[in-house]
Each structure stands twice: as structure tokens, then as C-alpha cells.
Amino acid sequence: MNLIFRMFWLFVWRVRHCRRIGFLDTSVIRYRALPTDCDINMHLTNSRYPSFMDLARTYMLAEMGLLKSFLKRGWMPIVNASEFTYIKDIKPLQTFDVESKVVAWDEKYFYIEQRFVSERGLHCIVHVRGLFVCKGKQVAIEQLIEAAGYKGDTPQMPPEVVKWKQFLELKKQCNLPVKSAA
């Protein structure tokens, strides 16, 4: 329930008072791990990380100045895949930042890196692969880049994202239905 209030706070206050960043800059939003965010092990539960990441990516779009225009166009973000590396736990009542950054894109997907960081260091690093859809169809990457006003070069995909992308393709190929010879 508390994430509903955080989302409300994000849209009512934070989005209206955020700084402006460039398309490839890092967005930073701060949160506190409330007791209701924690599990029996007395740390931020694994299921909360994706929820905070959703809010952070929404905030990133607002800081980029894209949130309103994307919503007006009916462009909705969809997460296709994510991979988490947990490094250090986040304790109850601890403040932490979620740093979000577009690190690359290809012909179909955006790749975003999100980091959970506090004064204690790096807690978790996550890569997210996603796209935008409108009326059930994918919005072309070129159209998104143009709408964002980005005129620079396409960034080189980080090596860990290249390997992850290869792994996702292998996983997909290994799980396709086997065609029987008739």
C-alpha cells in the first residue's frame, strides 16, 4: 500500500519539481526503506526492488522532460527482461538512492542500468530491457529517440549487457516449441 502513496507523491510533487537531465544522464531519486518494505530477514525484501525501479524509471522520464509528451502520445513502457545482482542488504529505515540511466539501445529495446546506492555503498545493480507500446504495437526506437530530441551517437553497449542479451537470446531459443516432423 505504501508504494501507492509513493507513486502519488511522485506524480503530485516530485515530477513537478525535478531537475532536467540529458537523455544519457543519470537520474537519482532517494527513498527510505520503511518497515513495511522489509521482510522477516529485516532488510528490503526482493519484491520491493522492482517496485522502486518502476518509480525511478518514471522519475527518469520526468527529469528527461519526456513523461508528459510520452503519456499524451499514449506510449506506455513495458519491461521485457531484467537481471538483478544483490550485493549488500538495505536495512530498515535506511535511506538509499536509485540511480537510473539509459546505457544502450538496439533495433528493438532500450537497456537501462539501475543501481541502489547508499552511504554504505552499492547494494544492488540491475539491468532492464524494455520498449514502449502504443495501442498494442511497439513504438519504433527511432521514433522514440527523435521524440526525446537526442541527436548524439548511439552509445556502445556495455560488455555485461552484450553478454546478458546473448543469454536472453539463448534462453529464448532453448525454450521454443520443438516442431515435429510430419
Phi, psi and chi 1 to 4 in degrees:
 res  aa     phi    psi   chi1   chi2   chi3   chi4
   1 MET       -  -35.6 -172.8   68.3  160.9      -
   2 ASN   -66.6  -22.2   61.4    0.1      -      -
   3 LEU   -71.5  -26.0  -71.5 -179.4      -      -
   4 ILE   -63.0  -43.6  -69.7  172.9      -      -
   5 PHE   -66.2  -37.5  -64.9  116.7      -      -
   6 ARG   -66.0  -39.1  -73.6  174.1  170.5  144.2
   7 MET   -66.0  -43.2 -174.4  179.6   -6.4      -
   8 PHE   -58.5  -47.3  179.3   74.6      -      -
   9 TRP   -61.2  -38.4 -178.9 -109.9      -      -
  10 LEU   -60.4  -48.6  179.9   75.8      -      -
  11 PHE   -76.5  -35.7  -80.5  103.9      -      -
  12 VAL   -79.1  -37.2  169.0      -      -      -
  13 TRP  -118.6  -57.0  178.9 -101.9      -      -
  14 ARG   -64.2  -42.9  -67.6 -170.5   91.1  154.7
  15 VAL   -63.0  -34.7  162.6      -      -      -
  16 ARG   -75.8  -18.0  -66.0  177.9 -176.4 -162.9
  17 HIS  -123.4   28.1  -61.8   90.3      -      -
  18 CYS   -90.4  159.4   64.0      -      -      -
  19 ARG   -77.3  170.5   64.8 -171.7  177.6  112.8
  20 ARG  -104.2  135.0  -69.6  -76.3 -175.7 -147.1
  21 ILE  -127.1  161.1   64.2  169.8      -      -
  22 GLY   -78.3  168.0      -      -      -      -
  23 PHE   -60.0  -32.6 -171.1   64.8      -      -
  24 LEU  -106.1   10.3  -62.5  178.7      -      -
  25 ASP   -81.5  166.2  -68.3  -21.1      -      -
  26 THR   -91.8  127.9  -59.3      -      -      -
  27 SER   -93.3  139.7  170.9      -      -      -
  28 VAL  -130.7  127.9  179.3      -      -      -
  29 ILE  -131.9  138.7 -171.4  165.9      -      -
  30 ARG  -103.3  140.6  177.3  160.0  -71.2  175.1
  31 TYR  -136.6  169.1  -74.0  105.9      -      -
  32 ARG  -124.2  136.5  179.5  177.5  -58.1  -85.4
  33 ALA   -77.9  103.1      -      -      -      -
  34 LEU   -77.1  158.1  -60.4  176.2      -      -
  35 PRO   -55.0  -32.2  -28.4   36.0      -      -
  36 THR   -72.7  -10.0   53.4      -      -      -
  37 ASP   -90.6   -7.3  -62.8  -38.5      -      -
  38 CYS  -104.3  158.3  -61.5      -      -      -
  39 ASP  -107.1 -170.5   59.7   20.3      -      -
  40 ILE   -62.3  -22.2 -163.7  163.5      -      -
  41 ASN   -82.0    3.3  -64.2  -40.7      -      -
  42 MET    59.1   47.3  -64.9  -52.0  -65.4      -
  43 HIS  -149.5  167.1   62.5 -145.0      -      -
  44 LEU   -54.4  123.1 -172.2   66.1      -      -
  45 THR   -71.3  148.8 -173.2      -      -      -
  46 ASN   -56.1  -32.3  -64.2   -4.3      -      -
  47 SER   -71.9  -17.1   64.1      -      -      -
  48 ARG   -80.3  -27.6  -82.2  -67.0 -165.1 -120.8
  49 TYR   -54.9  -51.3  -75.7   82.6      -      -
  50 PRO   -61.0  -33.6  -20.3   29.7      -      -
  51 SER   -66.0  -44.8  -60.7      -      -      -
  52 PHE   -64.4  -35.3  -78.1  118.7      -      -
  53 MET   -65.5  -40.1  -69.6  164.6   48.8      -
  54 ASP   -58.5  -47.4  -74.3  -16.4      -      -
  55 LEU   -62.4  -41.0  -65.7  173.1      -      -
  56 ALA   -66.3  -38.7      -      -      -      -
  57 ARG   -68.1  -35.7  -74.3 -168.9  -54.0  -85.0
  58 THR   -63.2  -43.8  -59.2      -      -      -
  59 TYR   -63.5  -39.3 -172.1   67.3      -      -
  60 MET   -59.2  -45.0  179.0  179.3   69.9      -
  61 LEU   -61.0  -39.2  -75.3  173.4      -      -
  62 ALA   -64.8  -43.9      -      -      -      -
  63 GLU   -64.2  -31.3  -75.8 -167.2  -47.8      -
  64 MET   -75.7  -10.1  -70.4  175.2  175.7      -
  65 GLY    79.2   20.2      -      -      -      -
  66 LEU  -107.3  -16.0  -57.3  174.5      -      -
  67 LEU   -58.3  -52.3 -174.8   60.8      -      -
  68 LYS   -61.7  -45.9  -77.5 -176.7 -175.6  177.2
  69 SER   -68.0  -36.6   77.6      -      -      -
  70 PHE   -67.3  -41.3  -79.9   22.1      -      -
  71 LEU   -65.8  -40.7  -70.4  174.9      -      -
  72 LYS   -61.2  -34.3  -79.3 -177.9 -174.7  174.5
  73 ARG   -80.1   -9.6  -64.2  170.3 -167.0 -134.1
  74 GLY    80.8   18.6      -      -      -      -
  75 TRP   -82.8  118.6  -66.5   -3.7      -      -
  76 MET  -114.1  132.4  -57.5  -53.7  -64.9      -
  77 PRO   -76.7  141.6   26.4  -31.0      -      -
  78 ILE  -129.7  129.1  -56.9  -68.7      -      -
  79 VAL   -86.3  127.0  170.1      -      -      -
  80 ASN   -94.2  -37.7  167.7  -92.8      -      -
  81 ALA  -159.7  155.6      -      -      -      -
  82 SER  -150.9  151.4   56.6      -      -      -
  83 GLU  -136.9  132.6   64.0   88.5   16.7      -
  84 PHE  -112.4  139.9  -67.6   71.9      -      -
  85 THR  -126.6  110.0  -58.4      -      -      -
  86 TYR   -88.6  130.6  -62.4   99.7      -      -
  87 ILE  -113.2  -45.7  -62.0  162.8      -      -
  88 LYS  -148.5  140.4 -170.3 -176.9  -51.2 -177.7
  89 ASP   -74.2  157.7   63.8   -7.8      -      -
  90 ILE  -107.0  121.0  -63.7  175.2      -      -
  91 LYS   -82.2  159.0  -59.1  -70.4 -172.9 -167.3
  92 PRO   -56.7  138.7  -22.0   31.3      -      -
  93 LEU    70.3    1.8  -58.3  178.2      -      -
  94 GLN   -75.4  138.4 -178.3  177.3  -15.2      -
  95 THR   -87.3  148.4   58.5      -      -      -
  96 PHE  -151.7  155.4   59.5   91.6      -      -
  97 ASP  -105.6  145.4  -65.9  -27.7      -      -
  98 VAL  -108.9  114.1 -178.4      -      -      -
  99 GLU   -97.7  127.5  -59.9  173.1   -9.8      -
 100 SER  -126.3  138.4  -55.3      -      -      -
 101 LYS  -153.6  134.3  179.8  178.1 -177.8  167.7
 102 VAL   -72.8  121.7  173.6      -      -      -
 103 VAL  -106.2  -20.6  -67.6      -      -      -
 104 ALA  -172.2  171.9      -      -      -      -
 105 TRP  -153.8  159.4   56.4   85.5      -      -
 106 ASP  -127.5 -158.5   58.8   22.5      -      -
 107 GLU   -68.1  -15.2   63.1  -74.9  -14.2      -
 108 LYS  -128.4  -35.4 -174.5  172.5 -176.8  179.4
 109 TYR  -123.8  155.4  -62.0  106.2      -      -
 110 PHE   -95.8  148.5  -79.9  100.1      -      -
 111 TYR  -121.1  123.1  -63.8   85.3      -      -
 112 ILE  -120.3  137.4  -62.4  169.7      -      -
 113 GLU  -105.1  132.4 -178.1  177.8  -84.8      -
 114 GLN  -127.5  132.7  -66.5 -173.7  -84.2      -
 115 ARG  -123.8  138.3  -65.8  171.6  169.8 -103.9
 116 PHE  -101.5  117.5  -71.6   73.2      -      -
 117 VAL  -133.5  142.7 -179.7      -      -      -
 118 SER  -139.6 -173.9   77.4      -      -      -
 119 GLU   -63.6  -17.8   71.4  -76.1  -15.0      -
 120 ARG   -84.6   -5.0  -68.4  176.6   50.0 -138.1
 121 GLY   113.5 -158.8      -      -      -      -
 122 LEU   -81.7  128.2 -179.8   62.1      -      -
 123 HIS  -102.9  -37.7  -65.1  -88.0      -      -
 124 CYS  -158.4  142.3 -179.1      -      -      -
 125 ILE  -126.7  134.0 -175.9  167.6      -      -
 126 VAL  -133.2  139.5 -174.3      -      -      -
 127 HIS  -111.1  135.8  -69.6  102.1      -      -
 128 VAL  -124.8  134.0  177.2      -      -      -
 129 ARG  -113.0  129.2 -179.2  168.3   87.6  170.6
 130 GLY  -152.5  175.8      -      -      -      -
 131 LEU  -149.2  176.0   49.7   82.9      -      -
 132 PHE  -116.6  143.1  -76.7   80.5      -      -
 133 VAL  -125.3  155.4  -64.2      -      -      -
 134 CYS  -142.7  121.3 -178.6      -      -      -
 135 LYS    53.1   41.7  -62.3  178.8 -177.3  171.8
 136 GLY    81.0    1.0      -      -      -      -
 137 LYS  -119.4  147.8  -65.1 -175.9  179.9 -177.8
 138 GLN   -69.2  137.5 -179.3 -175.8  -13.3      -
 139 VAL   -83.3  128.9  179.0      -      -      -
 140 ALA   -61.1  139.9      -      -      -      -
 141 ILE   -55.3  -43.0  -68.3  -70.4      -      -
 142 GLU   -60.2  -39.3  -62.9   78.9   20.8      -
 143 GLN   -65.6  -40.6 -167.1  176.6   -0.1      -
 144 LEU   -65.5  -44.5  -72.1  160.2      -      -
 145 ILE   -62.3  -42.0  -60.5  -64.6      -      -
 146 GLU   -64.3  -44.9 -177.6 -179.1  -35.9      -
 147 ALA   -63.2  -31.1      -      -      -      -
 148 ALA   -75.6  -14.8      -      -      -      -
 149 GLY    76.4   16.9      -      -      -      -
 150 TYR   -80.2  127.9 -180.0   73.1      -      -
 151 LYS  -117.7   -0.8  -54.5 -104.9 -170.2  -96.8
 152 GLY   -80.9 -175.2      -      -      -      -
 153 ASP   -73.3  155.9  -66.0  -29.1      -      -
 154 THR   -69.7  126.0  -57.4      -      -      -
 155 PRO   -66.8  149.1   18.6  -24.6      -      -
 156 GLN   -71.2  134.4 -175.1  172.5  -10.8      -
 157 MET   -68.0  129.3 -164.0  170.3  -74.2      -
 158 PRO   -60.1  146.6  -20.7   30.5      -      -
 159 PRO   -56.0  -38.1   -9.6   11.8      -      -
 160 GLU   -67.7  -30.1   65.1  -86.7   20.5      -
 161 VAL   -74.8  -37.2  175.2      -      -      -
 162 VAL   -58.9  -47.3  171.1      -      -      -
 163 LYS   -63.9  -41.5  -67.0  -74.5 -172.8 -172.4
 164 TRP   -64.3  -42.3  176.8   52.5      -      -
 165 LYS   -61.0  -42.6 -177.3  178.6  171.0 -175.4
 166 GLN   -62.7  -41.1  -68.8  167.5  -13.2      -
 167 PHE   -63.1  -41.8  174.3   69.3      -      -
 168 LEU   -62.9  -38.8  -70.6  171.7      -      -
 169 GLU   -66.4  -43.6 -172.1   56.4   35.6      -
 170 LEU   -60.4  -44.9  176.1   63.5      -      -
 171 LYS   -59.6  -42.7 -157.7  163.5  139.5 -179.9
 172 LYS   -63.4  -47.4 -179.9  178.3  167.8 -176.1
 173 GLN   -62.2  -40.5  -67.0  -56.0  -44.3      -
 174 CYS   -70.4  -17.0  -70.8      -      -      -
 175 ASN  -112.0    8.0  -72.3  -71.7      -      -
 176 LEU   -72.1  146.4  -71.1  174.5      -      -
 177 PRO   -61.7  142.2   -4.0    7.8      -      -
 178 VAL   -81.3  128.5  179.0      -      -      -
 179 LYS   -84.3  129.3  -65.0 -179.5 -178.2  177.5
 180 SER   -88.3  146.0   60.5      -      -      -
 181 ALA   -78.7  128.0      -      -      -      -
 182 ALA  -110.6      -      -      -      -      -
